[in-house]
Amino acid sequence: MNKTYFCSILLLIFTSSILQAQKKAQSTTLYSRIDNYLTKGTQNGFSGAVSVIKKGKVIINKGYGLANKNTQTLNNPNTIFDIGSNTKQFTATAILKLAELDKLKLTDSLSQFFPNLPIDKRGITIHQLLSHTAGFTETIGRDFDKIEPKQFFEKLFASDLLAKPGEKYSYSNVGYSILGRIIELVTGQTYEAFLNQYLFKPAGMKQTGYLLPKWDITQLSRSYNRGIIDSKSPIIQYQKDGEISWHLKANGGINSTQNDMLLWHNALKKNKIISKKSFKKLTAPHADYPSGKLSYAYGWTVKTLKNNTKRIAHNGSNGAYAHSIIWFPKEDIYVVYATNANSSEVEFVAYAIAKIILDKNYTPKPIKNNVYSYAINYIRQHTIEDSENLIVLLKENYADDFTNSRLLNSIGNILLMLNKNTDWALEVFKINTQLHPKDGNIWDSLGDGYKANNMKEDAIKSYQKAIELGYKNSQQKLEKLIKN
């Protein structure tokens, strides 16, 4: 063998080994930066899971905090979370799948699926529903309100449009509910059955859906809204009802795991579900947000960052859970994040993680305990004689939250809802009326506080004050209290 050739081979092997070692070191460093950030966050109430894939390699796939405080079950990659509005990308993908199967066209109008529509709704297209440009309102009811399909759609189609179809972007949950119903009408299957057959099974996802999966109940996460308010997994409610309300179906409420969402990413990336052409439609910008800084695709948002980096992403939340997916196609980076203890401090943790990945010099601010958890924990450890100190601490540590009457009002109402420390709730409401004496809503809450502490006469006076200040909702409470 030629000596020069032999040396070249050795050099290539040596260089390759160095590059592999460097990549491994970079991955290890990246893992540590993300893990340290989230581990420290658990000390301030962070609870959830994160998964990151970079160029086909799993950088991190780990849970933090507790999925269930009662059983001390830890969050992990198989923990089942509510993914909220990230359900919409499943609905959008299902519609594109039907287009590929020649079952519908994106230009089809509502009149082709729903008879006797009001004139202003007849020309609305599937594309406009997908891109939130149909003009529908965001919602017409609460997620778990029971309603017959006929009644839901009659009420929805009778509602006023916010704008002419195609005129502007306006986020609409009910628009995606309509898409879910179109899927059912076209296929003769339930919405979930179609997703299960054409999306989830091909992707290998077994723990994603509403009612159809054989759920591993040991992995169901309870929710801890703001780290305080404890609730069961929504799956328990679905099973109790035996169906999904149209207020929620197809626009939100699907549950999944981190591992399943990684399978979903792989299926989309490798075009196992829809073609490359359809995926391009799924993630292309179709409607600009009013701010102009973001565009909506189909079930995804799209934004171009510095260095011409394209980011496709979407968030979902029902208040207690939050879920985020961030994908940088060119850089081949995918982040999926879930929390079962949502608050303003942790709802967008995924974006901090994305920045860690993109910028080796970036250090995120530590995850901070949310103001409500901070206040409730203080209250549990102190008597109302320490109330003035609580206000001082809130102003010092959470000045941005202490700009109006909402914070103290919410703290007091949380205490009433928990039915604990009602004396503290009353004290908080008293302080709030001193700070905002002309706010009728606050006097109404003070009335609730007196009522919870069996102080009827004081409650009556507070409700009367609220009414004087124009807060009409107190009237019914007042009349009921006087009657009893």
C-alpha positions as CSV (number, residue, x, y, z in Angstrom):
1,M,0.0,0.0,0.0
2,N,1.2,3.5,-0.8
3,K,2.6,5.1,2.3
4,T,1.0,8.5,1.5
5,Y,-2.4,6.8,0.9
6,F,-2.0,4.9,4.2
7,C,-1.3,8.1,6.1
8,S,-4.3,9.8,4.5
9,I,-6.5,6.9,5.7
10,L,-5.2,7.2,9.2
11,L,-5.7,11.0,9.1
12,L,-9.3,10.5,8.0
13,I,-10.0,8.0,10.8
14,F,-8.3,10.3,13.3
15,T,-10.2,13.3,12.1
16,S,-13.5,11.4,12.2
17,S,-12.8,10.2,15.7
18,I,-12.1,13.8,16.8
19,L,-15.3,15.0,15.2
20,Q,-17.4,12.3,16.8
21,A,-15.8,13.1,20.2
22,Q,-16.6,16.8,19.7
23,K,-20.2,16.1,18.8
24,K,-20.6,13.8,21.8
25,A,-19.1,16.5,24.1
26,Q,-21.4,19.1,22.6
27,S,-24.4,16.9,23.2
28,T,-23.3,16.2,26.8
29,T,-22.9,19.9,27.4
30,L,-26.2,20.7,25.9
31,Y,-27.9,18.1,28.0
32,S,-26.3,19.5,31.1
33,R,-27.3,23.1,30.3
34,I,-31.0,22.1,29.8
35,D,-31.0,19.6,32.7
36,N,-29.5,22.1,35.2
37,Y,-32.0,24.8,34.2
38,L,-35.0,22.5,34.8
39,T,-33.6,20.7,37.8
40,K,-33.1,24.0,39.6
41,G,-36.6,25.0,38.5
42,T,-38.1,22.1,40.4
43,Q,-37.1,23.9,43.6
44,N,-39.6,26.6,42.6
45,G,-42.4,24.3,41.6
46,F,-41.5,23.4,38.1
47,S,-43.1,20.1,37.1
48,G,-43.2,18.5,33.6
49,A,-41.2,16.9,30.9
50,V,-39.0,17.9,28.0
51,S,-37.6,16.1,24.9
52,V,-35.1,17.5,22.5
53,I,-33.9,15.9,19.2
54,K,-31.1,17.5,17.2
55,K,-30.1,16.0,13.8
56,G,-31.8,12.7,14.6
57,K,-30.2,12.3,18.0
58,V,-32.1,12.5,21.3
59,I,-30.3,15.2,23.4
60,I,-32.6,14.9,26.4
61,N,-35.9,13.1,27.1
62,K,-36.7,13.5,30.8
63,G,-39.4,14.3,33.4
64,Y,-39.1,16.7,36.3
65,G,-41.3,17.0,39.4
66,L,-44.3,15.0,40.2
67,A,-47.1,13.6,38.0
68,N,-49.1,12.7,41.0
69,K,-48.3,14.1,44.5
70,N,-50.6,11.6,46.2
71,T,-48.7,8.6,44.9
72,Q,-45.4,10.4,44.6
73,T,-45.2,9.3,40.9
74,L,-42.5,11.2,39.0
75,N,-43.0,12.8,35.6
76,N,-41.2,10.8,32.9
77,P,-41.2,10.4,29.1
78,N,-44.3,8.1,29.3
79,T,-46.3,10.5,31.6
80,I,-49.6,11.4,30.0
81,F,-50.3,15.1,29.6
82,D,-53.1,17.2,28.1
83,I,-51.6,18.8,25.0
84,G,-54.3,21.4,24.6
85,S,-54.4,23.3,21.3
86,N,-51.6,21.2,19.9
87,T,-54.5,18.9,19.0
88,K,-55.1,21.3,16.1
89,Q,-52.0,20.0,14.2
90,F,-53.6,16.5,14.3
91,T,-56.8,18.0,12.9
92,A,-55.0,19.9,10.2
93,T,-52.9,16.8,9.2
94,A,-56.1,14.7,9.1
95,I,-57.7,17.2,6.7
96,L,-54.6,17.2,4.4
97,K,-54.7,13.4,4.5
98,L,-58.3,13.4,3.3
99,A,-57.3,15.8,0.5
100,E,-54.6,13.3,-0.5
101,L,-57.3,10.6,-0.5
102,D,-59.4,12.8,-2.8
103,K,-62.2,13.0,-0.2
104,L,-62.2,16.8,-0.1
105,K,-60.4,19.9,-1.4
106,L,-59.1,22.8,0.7
107,T,-61.2,25.1,-1.5
108,D,-64.4,23.3,-0.6
109,S,-67.0,25.5,1.1
110,L,-69.1,24.8,4.2
111,S,-72.2,24.6,2.1
112,Q,-70.9,21.3,0.7
113,F,-71.0,19.7,4.1
114,F,-73.7,21.5,6.1
115,P,-77.2,22.2,4.7
116,N,-79.3,25.4,5.3
117,L,-76.4,27.6,6.4
118,P,-76.8,31.3,6.9
119,I,-75.7,33.2,3.7
120,D,-72.6,34.7,5.4
121,K,-71.3,31.2,6.3
122,R,-71.9,29.3,3.0
123,G,-68.8,30.4,1.2
124,I,-66.3,29.8,4.1
125,T,-63.6,27.4,2.9
126,I,-61.7,24.6,4.6
127,H,-58.5,26.6,4.0
128,Q,-60.0,29.6,5.9
129,L,-60.9,27.3,8.8
130,L,-57.4,25.8,8.9
131,S,-55.8,29.2,8.8
132,H,-58.1,31.0,11.3
133,T,-59.4,33.4,8.6
134,A,-63.0,32.2,8.5
135,G,-64.2,34.9,10.9
136,F,-65.6,32.7,13.6
137,T,-65.4,33.7,17.3
138,E,-62.9,31.8,19.5
139,T,-65.4,29.7,21.5
140,I,-69.2,29.4,22.3
141,G,-68.9,27.5,25.6
142,R,-66.7,25.8,28.1
143,D,-64.7,22.6,27.3
144,F,-66.7,20.1,29.3
145,D,-70.2,21.6,28.8
146,K,-72.5,18.9,27.5
147,I,-74.2,19.8,24.3
148,E,-75.8,17.8,21.5
149,P,-73.9,18.0,18.1
150,K,-77.0,19.5,16.4
151,Q,-77.4,22.1,19.0
152,F,-73.7,23.0,19.0
153,F,-73.5,23.6,15.3
154,E,-76.9,25.4,15.1
155,K,-75.7,27.8,17.8
156,L,-72.3,28.2,16.1
157,F,-73.6,28.9,12.7
158,A,-76.1,31.3,14.1
159,S,-73.4,33.3,15.7
160,D,-72.1,36.6,14.2
161,L,-68.8,36.5,12.3
162,L,-66.0,38.8,13.6
163,A,-65.0,39.6,10.1
164,K,-65.7,38.7,6.5
165,P,-64.3,35.3,5.6
166,G,-60.7,35.6,4.3
167,E,-60.4,39.2,5.5
168,K,-58.1,38.7,8.5
169,Y,-56.7,36.3,11.0
170,S,-58.7,35.6,14.2
171,Y,-57.9,32.5,16.3
172,S,-60.9,30.2,16.5
173,N,-61.3,27.0,18.5
174,V,-64.8,26.5,17.0
175,G,-63.3,26.7,13.5
176,Y,-61.3,23.6,14.2
177,S,-64.4,21.9,15.7
178,I,-66.0,22.4,12.4
179,L,-63.0,20.8,10.7
180,G,-63.4,17.8,13.1
181,R,-67.1,17.5,12.1
182,I,-66.2,17.6,8.4
183,I,-63.8,14.7,9.0
184,E,-66.6,12.7,10.5
185,L,-69.1,13.6,7.7
186,V,-66.6,12.7,4.9
187,T,-65.4,9.5,6.4
188,G,-68.4,8.1,8.3
189,Q,-66.0,7.6,11.3
190,T,-65.7,9.4,14.5
191,Y,-63.0,12.1,14.6
192,E,-60.8,10.1,17.0
193,A,-61.2,6.9,15.1
194,F,-60.0,8.5,11.9
195,L,-57.0,10.0,13.7
196,N,-56.2,6.7,15.3
197,Q,-56.3,4.8,12.0
198,Y,-54.6,7.3,9.7
199,L,-52.3,9.2,12.0
200,F,-51.5,7.5,15.3
201,K,-51.2,3.9,14.3
202,P,-48.9,4.6,11.3
203,A,-46.7,6.7,13.6
204,G,-46.7,4.0,16.3
205,M,-48.4,6.2,18.8
206,K,-50.3,4.1,21.4
207,Q,-50.8,6.6,24.2
208,T,-52.4,9.5,22.3
209,G,-56.1,10.4,22.0
210,Y,-59.2,10.9,24.1
211,L,-61.0,7.6,24.7
212,L,-59.6,5.0,22.3
213,P,-56.2,4.3,23.8
214,K,-55.7,1.6,26.4
215,W,-54.4,4.2,28.8
216,D,-51.7,3.2,31.2
217,I,-53.5,4.7,34.2
218,T,-50.3,4.6,36.3
219,Q,-48.9,7.3,34.0
220,L,-51.8,9.7,34.1
221,S,-50.7,13.1,35.4
222,R,-52.8,15.1,37.8
223,S,-52.8,18.8,37.2
224,Y,-51.6,21.4,39.7
225,N,-52.8,24.8,38.3
226,R,-50.2,27.4,39.4
227,G,-48.8,24.6,41.6
228,I,-51.8,24.9,43.9
229,I,-55.1,23.7,42.5
230,D,-55.1,19.9,42.3
231,S,-57.3,18.2,39.6
232,K,-57.6,14.7,38.0
233,S,-56.4,14.0,34.5
234,P,-59.1,15.1,32.0
235,I,-59.1,11.5,30.7
236,I,-61.0,10.6,33.9
237,Q,-63.7,13.1,32.9
238,Y,-63.8,11.8,29.3
239,Q,-64.3,8.3,30.5
240,K,-67.0,9.4,32.9
241,D,-68.9,11.3,30.1
242,G,-68.3,8.6,27.6
243,E,-67.8,11.2,24.9
244,I,-66.0,14.5,24.1
245,S,-67.9,17.7,24.0
246,W,-67.9,19.6,20.7
247,H,-66.7,22.6,22.7
248,L,-63.4,20.7,22.9
249,K,-63.3,18.0,20.2
250,A,-60.8,18.6,17.4
251,N,-59.6,21.9,18.7
252,G,-58.0,20.7,22.0
253,G,-58.0,18.2,24.8
254,I,-56.1,15.3,23.3
255,N,-53.6,13.7,25.7
256,S,-50.3,12.2,24.8
257,T,-46.8,11.4,26.1
258,Q,-43.4,12.8,25.3
259,N,-42.4,9.5,23.7
260,D,-45.5,9.5,21.5
261,M,-44.8,13.1,20.4
262,L,-41.3,12.1,19.3
263,L,-42.9,9.3,17.2
264,W,-45.2,12.0,15.7
265,H,-42.2,14.1,14.8
266,N,-40.5,11.2,13.2
267,A,-43.6,10.3,11.2
268,L,-44.0,13.9,9.9
269,K,-40.4,14.2,9.1
270,K,-40.2,11.0,7.1
271,N,-43.6,11.6,5.4
272,K,-45.2,8.5,6.9
273,I,-48.5,10.3,7.4
274,I,-48.7,12.8,4.6
275,S,-46.6,13.6,1.6
276,K,-43.8,16.1,1.4
277,K,-46.0,18.3,-0.7
278,S,-48.8,18.2,2.0
279,F,-46.3,18.8,4.8
280,K,-45.2,21.9,3.0
281,K,-48.8,23.2,3.0
282,L,-49.2,22.2,6.6
283,T,-46.3,24.4,7.7
284,A,-46.4,27.3,5.1
285,P,-47.5,30.7,6.4
286,H,-51.1,31.4,5.3
287,A,-52.3,34.2,7.6
288,D,-50.4,37.0,9.4
289,Y,-51.1,37.8,13.0
290,P,-52.3,41.4,13.7
291,S,-48.8,42.2,15.1
292,G,-47.2,41.1,11.8
293,K,-44.5,39.2,13.8
294,L,-46.0,35.7,13.4
295,S,-47.9,33.8,10.8
296,Y,-50.4,30.9,11.1
297,A,-50.0,27.8,8.9
298,Y,-52.4,24.9,9.4
299,G,-52.3,24.0,13.2
300,W,-48.8,25.5,13.4
301,T,-47.4,29.0,13.7
302,V,-44.5,30.1,11.5
303,K,-41.8,32.7,12.2
304,T,-38.5,33.6,10.6
305,L,-35.8,34.3,13.2
306,K,-32.3,35.8,12.8
307,N,-30.0,34.2,10.3
308,N,-33.1,33.2,8.2
309,T,-33.9,30.5,10.7
310,K,-37.5,29.2,10.2
311,R,-39.3,28.2,13.3
312,I,-42.6,26.3,13.2
313,A,-44.3,25.9,16.6
314,H,-47.6,25.8,18.5
315,N,-48.7,26.0,22.1
316,G,-51.6,24.5,24.0
317,S,-53.0,25.1,27.5
318,N,-56.2,24.6,29.4
319,G,-54.9,26.7,32.3
320,A,-53.6,23.7,34.4
321,Y,-51.6,22.0,31.7
322,A,-49.4,23.6,29.1
323,H,-47.8,22.1,26.0
324,S,-45.3,23.4,23.4
325,I,-43.8,22.1,20.3
326,I,-40.9,23.9,18.6
327,W,-39.3,22.7,15.3
328,F,-36.5,24.2,13.4
329,P,-36.6,22.2,10.1
330,K,-33.3,23.5,8.6
331,E,-31.3,23.0,11.8
332,D,-33.2,19.7,12.4
333,I,-34.0,20.6,16.0
334,Y,-37.3,19.5,17.6
335,V,-38.4,20.4,21.1
336,V,-41.5,19.1,22.9
337,Y,-42.4,20.3,26.3
338,A,-45.2,19.6,28.8
339,T,-46.1,20.8,32.3
340,N,-48.9,19.7,34.6
341,A,-48.3,22.7,36.9
342,N,-48.9,25.6,34.6
343,S,-48.3,29.3,35.5
344,S,-47.0,32.3,33.7
345,E,-43.6,31.4,35.0
346,V,-43.3,28.1,33.2
347,E,-45.8,28.2,30.3
348,F,-43.1,29.1,27.7
349,V,-40.2,27.2,29.1
350,A,-39.8,25.5,25.7
351,Y,-38.7,28.7,24.1
352,A,-36.0,29.2,26.7
353,I,-34.8,25.7,25.9
354,A,-34.8,26.4,22.2
355,K,-32.7,29.5,22.8
356,I,-30.2,27.4,24.9
357,I,-29.9,25.0,21.9
358,L,-29.4,27.8,19.3
359,D,-27.1,30.0,21.3
360,K,-24.3,28.4,23.2
361,N,-23.7,31.7,25.2
362,Y,-27.3,32.0,26.3
363,T,-28.1,31.6,30.0
364,P,-31.9,31.7,30.8
365,K,-33.2,33.4,33.9
366,P,-33.9,30.9,36.6
367,I,-37.4,29.6,36.8
368,K,-39.2,31.6,39.4
369,N,-41.9,30.4,41.8
370,N,-45.2,31.8,40.5
371,V,-46.7,34.6,42.5
372,Y,-49.8,32.6,43.5
373,S,-47.9,29.7,44.8
374,Y,-45.6,32.1,46.7
375,A,-48.5,33.8,48.3
376,I,-50.4,30.7,49.2
377,N,-47.3,29.0,50.7
378,Y,-46.7,32.2,52.8
379,I,-50.3,32.2,54.0
380,R,-50.2,28.5,55.0
381,Q,-47.2,29.3,57.2
382,H,-48.4,32.6,58.8
383,T,-51.4,34.1,60.6
384,I,-53.3,37.1,59.3
385,E,-51.3,39.3,61.7
386,D,-48.5,39.0,59.1
387,S,-50.7,40.2,56.3
388,E,-48.9,43.6,55.9
389,N,-45.6,41.7,55.5
390,L,-47.1,39.6,52.7
391,I,-48.0,42.8,50.8
392,V,-44.5,44.1,51.2
393,L,-43.0,40.8,50.0
394,L,-45.3,40.7,47.0
395,K,-44.4,44.3,46.0
396,E,-40.7,43.5,46.4
397,N,-40.6,40.2,44.6
398,Y,-43.5,40.4,42.1
399,A,-43.8,44.1,41.3
400,D,-44.9,43.4,37.7
401,D,-47.9,41.4,39.0
402,F,-48.9,44.0,41.6
403,T,-50.0,46.7,39.1
404,N,-53.8,46.4,39.6
405,S,-56.5,44.7,41.8
406,R,-56.4,41.4,40.0
407,L,-53.6,39.7,41.9
408,L,-55.0,40.0,45.4
409,N,-58.5,39.3,44.2
410,S,-57.3,36.1,42.6
411,I,-55.3,35.0,45.7
412,G,-58.4,35.5,47.8
413,N,-60.6,33.6,45.4
414,I,-58.2,30.7,45.2
415,L,-58.3,30.5,49.0
416,L,-62.1,30.4,48.9
417,M,-62.1,27.8,46.2
418,L,-59.7,25.6,48.2
419,N,-62.0,26.2,51.2
420,K,-58.9,26.7,53.4
421,N,-57.7,29.8,55.3
422,T,-60.9,31.7,54.7
423,D,-59.8,34.2,57.4
424,W,-56.9,35.0,55.2
425,A,-59.1,35.3,52.1
426,L,-61.2,37.9,54.0
427,E,-58.1,39.8,55.0
428,V,-56.7,39.8,51.5
429,F,-60.0,41.2,50.2
430,K,-60.1,43.9,52.9
431,I,-56.6,45.0,51.9
432,N,-57.6,45.0,48.2
433,T,-60.6,47.3,48.9
434,Q,-58.4,49.7,50.7
435,L,-56.0,49.8,47.7
436,H,-58.9,49.9,45.1
437,P,-61.9,51.4,46.9
438,K,-63.8,52.3,43.7
439,D,-63.6,48.8,42.2
440,G,-67.1,47.2,42.5
441,N,-65.7,43.7,41.7
442,I,-63.4,43.9,44.7
443,W,-66.3,44.8,47.0
444,D,-68.2,41.8,45.6
445,S,-65.2,39.6,46.5
446,L,-65.1,41.1,49.9
447,G,-68.8,40.1,50.3
448,D,-67.9,36.5,49.3
449,G,-65.1,36.6,51.9
450,Y,-67.5,37.7,54.7
451,K,-70.1,35.1,53.6
452,A,-67.4,32.4,53.7
453,N,-66.7,33.4,57.3
454,N,-70.4,33.4,58.2
455,M,-70.5,37.2,58.6
456,K,-73.9,37.9,57.0
457,E,-74.5,41.5,57.8
458,D,-71.0,42.5,56.6
459,A,-71.5,40.5,53.4
460,I,-74.7,42.3,52.7
461,K,-73.0,45.7,53.2
462,S,-70.2,44.7,50.8
463,Y,-72.6,43.5,48.1
464,Q,-74.6,46.7,48.4
465,K,-71.3,48.7,48.0
466,A,-70.4,46.7,44.9
467,I,-73.9,47.5,43.4
468,E,-73.4,51.2,44.2
469,L,-70.2,51.1,42.3
470,G,-71.9,49.6,39.3
471,Y,-71.1,45.9,39.8
472,K,-74.5,44.4,38.9
473,N,-73.4,40.8,39.4
474,S,-73.7,41.4,43.2
475,Q,-77.5,41.9,43.0
476,Q,-78.4,38.2,42.8
477,K,-76.0,37.3,45.6
478,L,-77.5,40.1,47.7
479,E,-81.0,39.0,47.1
480,K,-80.3,35.4,47.9
481,L,-78.4,36.2,51.1
482,I,-81.2,38.5,52.4
483,K,-83.8,35.8,51.5
484,N,-81.9,33.2,53.5
